[in-house]
Amino acid sequence: MHAAVVFLAAVIIGLVMGGLMFLHDQSVPAAVVTGLVAAGGSVPVLHKLIG
């Protein structure tokens, strides 16, 4: 259950960051990369905060 909450929160963070980057640059590749980096970078932090 803990892992599911962490990954769900990371996906939401990645989607928000990717969406904001797309609105800023109008570039799909930049938005995808930003979303993936934000989601991947937030997993360890969320694991410590939620855990």
Distance bins in CASP14 RR format, pairs under 12 A and 6 or more apart:
PFRMAT RR
TARGET T0000
AUTHOR 0000-0000-0000
RMODE 2
METHOD distances of the structure
MODEL  1
1 7 0 0 0 0 0 1 0 0 0 0 0
1 8 0 0 0 0 0 1 0 0 0 0 0
1 50 0 0 0 0 0 1 0 0 0 0 0
1 51 0 0 0 0 0 1 0 0 0 0 0
2 8 0 0 0 0 0 1 0 0 0 0 0
2 9 0 0 0 0 0 1 0 0 0 0 0
2 46 0 0 0 0 0 1 0 0 0 0 0
2 47 0 0 0 0 1 0 0 0 0 0 0
2 48 0 0 0 0 0 1 0 0 0 0 0
2 49 0 0 0 0 0 1 0 0 0 0 0
2 50 1 0 0 1 0 0 0 0 0 0 0
2 51 1 0 0 1 0 0 0 0 0 0 0
3 9 0 0 0 0 0 1 0 0 0 0 0
3 10 0 0 0 0 0 1 0 0 0 0 0
3 43 0 0 0 0 1 0 0 0 0 0 0
3 46 0 0 0 0 0 1 0 0 0 0 0
3 47 0 0 0 0 1 0 0 0 0 0 0
3 50 0 0 0 0 1 0 0 0 0 0 0
3 51 0 0 0 0 0 1 0 0 0 0 0
4 10 0 0 0 0 0 1 0 0 0 0 0
4 11 0 0 0 0 0 1 0 0 0 0 0
4 46 0 0 0 0 0 1 0 0 0 0 0
4 50 0 0 0 0 0 1 0 0 0 0 0
5 11 0 0 0 0 0 1 0 0 0 0 0
5 12 0 0 0 0 0 1 0 0 0 0 0
5 43 0 0 0 0 0 1 0 0 0 0 0
5 46 0 0 0 0 1 0 0 0 0 0 0
5 47 0 0 0 0 1 0 0 0 0 0 0
5 49 0 0 0 0 0 1 0 0 0 0 0
5 50 1 0 1 0 0 0 0 0 0 0 0
5 51 0 0 0 0 1 0 0 0 0 0 0
6 12 0 0 0 0 0 1 0 0 0 0 0
6 13 0 0 0 0 0 1 0 0 0 0 0
6 39 0 0 0 0 0 1 0 0 0 0 0
6 40 0 0 0 0 0 1 0 0 0 0 0
6 41 0 0 0 0 0 1 0 0 0 0 0
6 42 0 0 0 0 1 0 0 0 0 0 0
6 43 1 0 0 1 0 0 0 0 0 0 0
6 44 0 0 0 0 1 0 0 0 0 0 0
6 45 0 0 0 0 1 0 0 0 0 0 0
6 46 1 0 1 0 0 0 0 0 0 0 0
6 47 1 0 1 0 0 0 0 0 0 0 0
6 48 0 0 0 0 1 0 0 0 0 0 0
6 49 0 0 0 0 1 0 0 0 0 0 0
6 50 1 0 1 0 0 0 0 0 0 0 0
6 51 0 0 0 0 1 0 0 0 0 0 0
7 13 0 0 0 0 0 1 0 0 0 0 0
7 14 0 0 0 0 0 1 0 0 0 0 0
7 39 0 0 0 0 1 0 0 0 0 0 0
7 40 0 0 0 0 1 0 0 0 0 0 0
7 42 0 0 0 0 0 1 0 0 0 0 0
7 43 1 0 0 1 0 0 0 0 0 0 0
7 46 0 0 0 0 1 0 0 0 0 0 0
7 47 0 0 0 0 1 0 0 0 0 0 0
7 50 0 0 0 0 0 1 0 0 0 0 0
8 14 0 0 0 0 0 1 0 0 0 0 0
8 15 0 0 0 0 0 1 0 0 0 0 0
8 39 0 0 0 0 0 1 0 0 0 0 0
8 42 0 0 0 0 0 1 0 0 0 0 0
8 43 0 0 0 0 0 1 0 0 0 0 0
8 46 0 0 0 0 1 0 0 0 0 0 0
8 50 0 0 0 0 0 1 0 0 0 0 0
9 15 0 0 0 0 0 1 0 0 0 0 0
9 16 0 0 0 0 0 1 0 0 0 0 0
9 38 0 0 0 0 0 1 0 0 0 0 0
9 39 0 0 0 0 1 0 0 0 0 0 0
9 40 0 0 0 0 0 1 0 0 0 0 0
9 41 0 0 0 0 0 1 0 0 0 0 0
9 42 1 0 0 1 0 0 0 0 0 0 0
9 43 0 0 0 0 1 0 0 0 0 0 0
9 45 0 0 0 0 1 0 0 0 0 0 0
9 46 1 0 1 0 0 0 0 0 0 0 0
9 47 0 0 0 0 1 0 0 0 0 0 0
9 49 0 0 0 0 1 0 0 0 0 0 0
9 50 1 0 0 1 0 0 0 0 0 0 0
9 51 0 0 0 0 0 1 0 0 0 0 0
10 16 0 0 0 0 0 1 0 0 0 0 0
10 17 0 0 0 0 0 1 0 0 0 0 0
10 35 0 0 0 0 1 0 0 0 0 0 0
10 36 0 0 0 0 0 1 0 0 0 0 0
10 37 0 0 0 0 0 1 0 0 0 0 0
10 38 0 0 0 0 1 0 0 0 0 0 0
10 39 1 0 1 0 0 0 0 0 0 0 0
10 40 1 0 0 1 0 0 0 0 0 0 0
10 41 1 0 0 1 0 0 0 0 0 0 0
10 42 1 0 1 0 0 0 0 0 0 0 0
10 43 1 0 1 0 0 0 0 0 0 0 0
10 44 0 0 0 0 1 0 0 0 0 0 0
10 45 0 0 0 0 1 0 0 0 0 0 0
10 46 1 0 0 1 0 0 0 0 0 0 0
10 47 0 0 0 0 1 0 0 0 0 0 0
10 49 0 0 0 0 0 1 0 0 0 0 0
10 50 0 0 0 0 0 1 0 0 0 0 0
11 17 0 0 0 0 0 1 0 0 0 0 0
11 18 0 0 0 0 0 1 0 0 0 0 0
11 35 0 0 0 0 1 0 0 0 0 0 0
11 36 0 0 0 0 0 1 0 0 0 0 0
11 38 0 0 0 0 0 1 0 0 0 0 0
11 39 1 0 0 1 0 0 0 0 0 0 0
11 40 0 0 0 0 1 0 0 0 0 0 0
11 42 0 0 0 0 1 0 0 0 0 0 0
11 43 0 0 0 0 1 0 0 0 0 0 0
11 46 0 0 0 0 0 1 0 0 0 0 0
12 18 0 0 0 0 0 1 0 0 0 0 0
12 19 0 0 0 0 0 1 0 0 0 0 0
12 35 0 0 0 0 0 1 0 0 0 0 0
12 38 0 0 0 0 0 1 0 0 0 0 0
12 39 0 0 0 0 1 0 0 0 0 0 0
12 42 0 0 0 0 1 0 0 0 0 0 0
12 46 0 0 0 0 0 1 0 0 0 0 0
13 19 0 0 0 0 0 1 0 0 0 0 0
13 20 0 0 0 0 0 1 0 0 0 0 0
13 34 0 0 0 0 0 1 0 0 0 0 0
13 35 0 0 0 0 1 0 0 0 0 0 0
13 36 0 0 0 0 0 1 0 0 0 0 0
13 37 0 0 0 0 0 1 0 0 0 0 0
13 38 1 0 1 0 0 0 0 0 0 0 0
13 39 1 0 0 1 0 0 0 0 0 0 0
13 40 0 0 0 0 1 0 0 0 0 0 0
13 41 0 0 0 0 1 0 0 0 0 0 0
13 42 1 0 1 0 0 0 0 0 0 0 0
13 43 0 0 0 0 1 0 0 0 0 0 0
13 45 0 0 0 0 1 0 0 0 0 0 0
13 46 0 0 0 0 1 0 0 0 0 0 0
14 20 0 0 0 0 1 0 0 0 0 0 0
14 21 0 0 0 0 1 0 0 0 0 0 0
14 22 0 0 0 0 0 1 0 0 0 0 0
14 31 0 0 0 0 1 0 0 0 0 0 0
14 32 0 0 0 0 1 0 0 0 0 0 0
14 33 0 0 0 0 0 1 0 0 0 0 0
14 34 1 0 0 1 0 0 0 0 0 0 0
14 35 1 0 1 0 0 0 0 0 0 0 0
14 36 1 0 0 1 0 0 0 0 0 0 0
14 37 0 0 0 0 1 0 0 0 0 0 0
14 38 1 0 1 0 0 0 0 0 0 0 0
14 39 1 0 1 0 0 0 0 0 0 0 0
14 40 0 0 0 0 1 0 0 0 0 0 0
14 41 0 0 0 0 1 0 0 0 0 0 0
14 42 1 0 0 1 0 0 0 0 0 0 0
14 43 0 0 0 0 0 1 0 0 0 0 0
14 46 0 0 0 0 0 1 0 0 0 0 0
15 21 0 0 0 0 0 1 0 0 0 0 0
15 22 0 0 0 0 0 1 0 0 0 0 0
15 31 0 0 0 0 1 0 0 0 0 0 0
15 32 0 0 0 0 0 1 0 0 0 0 0
15 34 0 0 0 0 0 1 0 0 0 0 0
15 35 1 0 0 1 0 0 0 0 0 0 0
15 36 0 0 0 0 0 1 0 0 0 0 0
15 38 0 0 0 0 1 0 0 0 0 0 0
15 39 0 0 0 0 1 0 0 0 0 0 0
15 42 0 0 0 0 0 1 0 0 0 0 0
16 22 0 0 0 0 0 1 0 0 0 0 0
16 23 0 0 0 0 0 1 0 0 0 0 0
16 31 0 0 0 0 0 1 0 0 0 0 0
16 34 0 0 0 0 0 1 0 0 0 0 0
16 35 0 0 0 0 1 0 0 0 0 0 0
16 38 1 0 0 1 0 0 0 0 0 0 0
16 39 0 0 0 0 1 0 0 0 0 0 0
16 42 0 0 0 0 0 1 0 0 0 0 0
17 23 0 0 0 0 0 1 0 0 0 0 0
17 24 0 0 0 0 0 1 0 0 0 0 0
17 30 0 0 0 0 0 1 0 0 0 0 0
17 31 0 0 0 0 1 0 0 0 0 0 0
17 32 0 0 0 0 0 1 0 0 0 0 0
17 33 0 0 0 0 0 1 0 0 0 0 0
17 34 1 0 1 0 0 0 0 0 0 0 0
17 35 1 0 1 0 0 0 0 0 0 0 0
17 36 0 0 0 0 1 0 0 0 0 0 0
17 37 0 0 0 0 1 0 0 0 0 0 0
17 38 1 1 0 0 0 0 0 0 0 0 0
17 39 1 0 0 1 0 0 0 0 0 0 0
17 40 0 0 0 0 0 1 0 0 0 0 0
17 41 0 0 0 0 0 1 0 0 0 0 0
17 42 0 0 0 0 1 0 0 0 0 0 0
18 24 0 0 0 0 1 0 0 0 0 0 0
18 25 0 0 0 0 1 0 0 0 0 0 0
18 27 0 0 0 0 0 1 0 0 0 0 0
18 28 0 0 0 0 1 0 0 0 0 0 0
18 29 0 0 0 0 0 1 0 0 0 0 0
18 30 0 0 0 0 1 0 0 0 0 0 0
18 31 1 0 1 0 0 0 0 0 0 0 0
18 32 1 0 0 1 0 0 0 0 0 0 0
18 33 0 0 0 0 1 0 0 0 0 0 0
18 34 1 0 1 0 0 0 0 0 0 0 0
18 35 1 0 1 0 0 0 0 0 0 0 0
18 36 0 0 0 0 1 0 0 0 0 0 0
18 37 0 0 0 0 1 0 0 0 0 0 0
18 38 1 0 0 1 0 0 0 0 0 0 0
18 39 0 0 0 0 1 0 0 0 0 0 0
19 25 0 0 0 0 0 1 0 0 0 0 0
19 26 0 0 0 0 0 1 0 0 0 0 0
19 27 0 0 0 0 0 1 0 0 0 0 0
19 28 0 0 0 0 0 1 0 0 0 0 0
19 30 0 0 0 0 0 1 0 0 0 0 0
19 31 1 0 1 0 0 0 0 0 0 0 0
19 32 0 0 0 0 1 0 0 0 0 0 0
19 34 0 0 0 0 1 0 0 0 0 0 0
19 35 1 0 0 1 0 0 0 0 0 0 0
19 38 0 0 0 0 0 1 0 0 0 0 0
20 30 0 0 0 0 0 1 0 0 0 0 0
20 31 0 0 0 0 1 0 0 0 0 0 0
20 34 0 0 0 0 1 0 0 0 0 0 0
20 35 0 0 0 0 1 0 0 0 0 0 0
20 38 0 0 0 0 1 0 0 0 0 0 0
21 27 1 0 0 1 0 0 0 0 0 0 0
21 28 0 0 0 0 1 0 0 0 0 0 0
21 29 0 0 0 0 0 1 0 0 0 0 0
21 30 1 0 1 0 0 0 0 0 0 0 0
21 31 1 0 1 0 0 0 0 0 0 0 0
21 32 0 0 0 0 1 0 0 0 0 0 0
21 33 0 0 0 0 1 0 0 0 0 0 0
21 34 1 0 1 0 0 0 0 0 0 0 0
21 35 1 0 0 1 0 0 0 0 0 0 0
21 36 0 0 0 0 0 1 0 0 0 0 0
21 37 0 0 0 0 1 0 0 0 0 0 0
21 38 0 0 0 0 1 0 0 0 0 0 0
22 28 1 0 0 1 0 0 0 0 0 0 0
22 29 0 0 0 0 1 0 0 0 0 0 0
22 30 1 0 0 1 0 0 0 0 0 0 0
22 31 1 1 0 0 0 0 0 0 0 0 0
22 32 0 0 0 0 1 0 0 0 0 0 0
22 33 0 0 0 0 0 1 0 0 0 0 0
22 34 0 0 0 0 1 0 0 0 0 0 0
22 35 0 0 0 0 1 0 0 0 0 0 0
23 30 0 0 0 0 0 1 0 0 0 0 0
23 31 0 0 0 0 1 0 0 0 0 0 0
23 34 0 0 0 0 0 1 0 0 0 0 0
24 30 0 0 0 0 1 0 0 0 0 0 0
24 31 0 0 0 0 1 0 0 0 0 0 0
24 34 0 0 0 0 1 0 0 0 0 0 0
25 31 1 0 0 1 0 0 0 0 0 0 0
25 32 0 0 0 0 0 1 0 0 0 0 0
25 33 0 0 0 0 0 1 0 0 0 0 0
25 34 0 0 0 0 1 0 0 0 0 0 0
27 33 0 0 0 0 1 0 0 0 0 0 0
27 34 0 0 0 0 1 0 0 0 0 0 0
28 34 0 0 0 0 0 1 0 0 0 0 0
28 35 0 0 0 0 0 1 0 0 0 0 0
29 35 0 0 0 0 0 1 0 0 0 0 0
29 36 0 0 0 0 0 1 0 0 0 0 0
30 36 0 0 0 0 0 1 0 0 0 0 0
30 37 0 0 0 0 0 1 0 0 0 0 0
31 37 0 0 0 0 0 1 0 0 0 0 0
31 38 0 0 0 0 0 1 0 0 0 0 0
32 38 0 0 0 0 0 1 0 0 0 0 0
32 39 0 0 0 0 0 1 0 0 0 0 0
33 39 0 0 0 0 0 1 0 0 0 0 0
33 40 0 0 0 0 0 1 0 0 0 0 0
34 40 0 0 0 0 0 1 0 0 0 0 0
34 41 0 0 0 0 0 1 0 0 0 0 0
35 41 0 0 0 0 1 0 0 0 0 0 0
35 42 0 0 0 0 1 0 0 0 0 0 0
36 42 0 0 0 0 0 1 0 0 0 0 0
36 43 0 0 0 0 0 1 0 0 0 0 0
37 43 0 0 0 0 0 1 0 0 0 0 0
38 45 0 0 0 0 0 1 0 0 0 0 0
38 46 0 0 0 0 0 1 0 0 0 0 0
39 45 0 0 0 0 0 1 0 0 0 0 0
39 46 0 0 0 0 1 0 0 0 0 0 0
40 46 0 0 0 0 1 0 0 0 0 0 0
40 47 0 0 0 0 0 1 0 0 0 0 0
41 47 0 0 0 0 0 1 0 0 0 0 0
41 48 0 0 0 0 0 1 0 0 0 0 0
42 48 0 0 0 0 0 1 0 0 0 0 0
42 49 0 0 0 0 1 0 0 0 0 0 0
42 50 0 0 0 0 0 1 0 0 0 0 0
43 49 0 0 0 0 0 1 0 0 0 0 0
43 50 0 0 0 0 0 1 0 0 0 0 0
44 50 0 0 0 0 0 1 0 0 0 0 0
44 51 0 0 0 0 0 1 0 0 0 0 0
45 51 0 0 0 0 0 1 0 0 0 0 0
END
